[in-house]
Amino acid sequence: MSDVDNERFHLILTAGGRAMMHGWWGKQPTAEHQYLSWIGSWGSIDGARIVLTERADEGERVLARWPESS
């Protein structure tokens, strides 16, 4: 049995204040790869914001956000 939490890392894309897409991954390298991929694929959408979080006992903590000033 695996001890990987398949919903530990959460990635969300918003535009215009609305959630457009999201995904969950169990491994940080995979989530980070997807984060960079989403920036390349969806970063040109007007008002796009991409946030990578990690789920923890006390909630979610932000690991990365694009653009950084968002």
Beta strands, then each sheet from edge to edge (+ up, - down):
strand 1: 9-15
strand 2: 18-25
strand 3: 48-56
strand 4: 59-66
sheet 1: 2+ 1- 3+ 4-
end
